[in-house]
Amino acid sequence: MPFTQGINHIQTLTTNTTNKARHSNKFYPAPTLLPNLVLLYPGRINNHGDYRLEFNGKAVTHPDIVKAVHDCTLQGNGRIITDFLVDLYRNGLGANSNFNIHINVNGTQLSLDEFKYLAYWIVLQEDINFPRPRNMGVRMPIIRYIEGAISALHPQLLPLREVIYRTNNHGRRPDPAFINKSVTNYLTHNVQSIT
């Protein structure tokens, strides 16, 4: 499912709901694969299809994913996870997740296929709230996620706390992608693939 199809699905759910109270409706995007992944809608911007994503009863945030990508990279899977993120950006749920790696998100080990659904649905909100091409949409969080990998391999250039700060840019214009000639080539290539 490309991001445009996901947006249409959420906006249709929001439009067709009879209960318009904030977070009063539930949608389970991957009931068999991730039964504890739930979208609560409508959100605070209910006329656009905004929602809250929860996993295991807790809200999932972009910094949670940044940390997961950072840790996955520290385990030697930086190329797989960042190549996957570029594929997710291009193909949404059609991204290739046939790699045998696990990603820890808030204490839960996920396969790459499970992670794909979690990442897709949290990233999708950005195209709803800050649509492209005027805004960065899904580009912003995916760039930040790849910066999480950069911080794992180059903490002296980009500390994790700086990536978290760049991710939590509430009320500010998003920072441009971190580009530095000292960064590992595949990471530079992957982050430039999103910009």
C-alpha positions in Angstrom: 0.0 0.0 0.0 1.6 3.3 -1.0 1.3 6.3 1.3 -1.4 7.9 -0.9 -3.6 4.8 -0.5 -3.0 4.8 3.3 -4.0 8.5 3.5 -7.2 7.8 1.5 -8.0 4.9 3.8 -7.6 6.9 7.0 -9.4 9.9 5.6 -12.3 7.7 4.6 -12.5 6.1 8.0 -12.5 9.6 9.6 -15.1 10.9 7.2 -17.4 7.9 7.7 -17.3 7.6 11.4 -20.4 8.6 13.4 -18.5 9.1 16.6 -16.4 12.3 16.1 -14.9 12.4 19.7 -11.1 12.4 19.7 -9.6 8.9 19.6 -13.0 7.3 20.0 -12.6 4.8 17.1 -10.1 2.0 16.6 -8.6 0.6 13.4 -6.2 -2.4 13.5 -4.0 -2.0 10.4 -2.3 -5.5 10.8 -4.6 -7.6 13.0 -2.9 -10.9 12.3 0.7 -9.7 12.2 0.6 -7.1 15.0 -2.7 -7.4 16.9 -1.5 -4.8 19.4 -1.0 -2.1 16.8 -4.0 0.2 16.8 -4.9 3.6 15.3 -7.2 5.7 17.4 -9.1 8.3 15.3 -10.1 11.0 14.8 -7.1 12.9 16.2 -6.8 16.6 17.1 -6.9 17.5 13.4 -9.9 15.3 12.8 -11.0 16.8 9.5 -7.8 15.7 7.8 -7.6 12.2 9.2 -5.1 12.7 12.0 -4.8 9.8 14.4 -2.9 8.4 17.4 -0.8 5.2 16.9 -0.4 2.9 19.8 1.5 -0.3 20.1 1.1 -2.5 23.2 -1.1 0.1 24.7 1.4 3.0 24.5 1.7 5.8 21.9 4.5 5.3 19.4 6.7 8.3 18.7 9.2 9.2 16.0 12.0 9.2 18.7 11.1 5.6 19.5 11.8 4.7 15.9 15.0 6.7 15.8 16.3 4.9 18.8 15.2 1.5 17.3 17.1 2.2 14.1 20.1 3.5 16.1 20.2 0.3 18.1 19.7 -1.9 15.1 22.6 -0.2 13.4 24.8 -0.8 16.5 24.0 -4.5 16.1 25.6 -4.4 12.6 22.4 -4.0 10.6 22.8 -0.4 9.5 22.9 -1.1 5.7 19.8 -3.4 5.9 17.7 -1.1 8.0 18.5 2.1 6.1 18.1 0.5 2.7 14.8 -0.8 4.0 13.8 2.8 5.0 14.5 4.1 1.6 12.4 1.3 0.1 9.6 2.1 2.6 9.7 5.7 1.5 9.4 4.7 -2.2 7.0 1.7 -1.9 5.1 2.0 1.4 3.9 -1.4 2.6 5.3 -2.9 -0.6 8.8 -2.4 0.7 10.9 -5.6 0.8 11.1 -6.8 4.4 12.5 -10.3 3.7 15.6 -9.9 5.9 16.2 -11.9 9.0 16.9 -9.0 11.5 15.0 -8.0 14.6 14.4 -4.5 15.8 13.7 -3.6 19.4 10.9 -1.0 19.7 10.2 0.0 23.3 11.3 -3.3 24.6 9.5 -5.5 22.0 11.5 -7.4 19.5 10.0 -7.1 16.0 10.8 -8.8 12.8 11.5 -6.4 9.9 8.0 -7.3 8.5 6.4 -6.3 11.8 8.5 -3.2 12.0 7.4 -2.3 8.4 3.8 -1.9 9.5 4.7 0.0 12.7 6.9 2.4 10.8 4.5 2.8 7.9 1.6 3.9 10.0 3.6 6.3 12.2 5.2 7.9 9.2 1.9 8.2 7.3 0.7 10.8 9.7 3.3 13.3 8.4 1.8 13.2 4.9 -1.6 13.9 6.5 -0.5 16.7 8.8 2.3 18.2 6.7 1.5 17.1 3.1 4.0 17.1 0.3 5.0 18.8 -1.9 4.7 22.0 0.1 5.9 20.3 3.3 8.2 17.4 3.9 5.5 14.9 4.7 6.9 11.4 5.2 10.4 12.5 4.2 11.0 14.2 7.6 10.7 11.2 9.8 12.4 8.8 7.4 15.4 11.2 7.2 15.5 11.4 11.0 15.4 7.6 11.2 18.4 7.3 8.9 20.1 10.0 11.0 19.6 7.6 13.9 21.8 5.1 12.0 24.3 7.9 11.3 24.5 8.7 15.0 25.2 5.0 15.8 28.2 4.9 13.5 29.3 8.5 13.8 28.3 9.7 17.4 31.1 12.3 17.3 29.5 14.0 14.2 25.8 13.5 15.2 25.0 12.5 18.8 21.7 10.6 19.3 20.4 13.4 21.5 20.8 15.8 18.6 18.8 13.5 16.3 16.1 13.3 19.0 16.1 17.1 19.2 15.9 17.4 15.4 13.0 14.8 15.4 11.0 16.7 18.0 10.9 19.9 16.0 7.5 21.0 17.2 6.7 24.5 16.0 10.0 24.8 14.0 10.8 24.3 10.4 12.4 20.8 10.0 16.1 20.7 9.9 17.6 19.7 6.6 19.1 16.2 6.3 22.4 15.8 8.0 25.1 15.5 5.3 28.8 15.3 6.1 31.7 14.1 4.0 32.9 11.9 6.8 29.7 9.8 7.0 29.8 6.3 5.7 29.0 6.3 2.0 25.9 4.1 2.1 24.4 6.2 4.8 25.0 9.4 2.8 23.5 7.8 -0.2 20.4 6.6 1.7 19.7 10.0 3.3 20.2 11.7 0.0 17.7 9.3 -1.6 15.0 10.8 0.6 15.9 14.5 0.2 
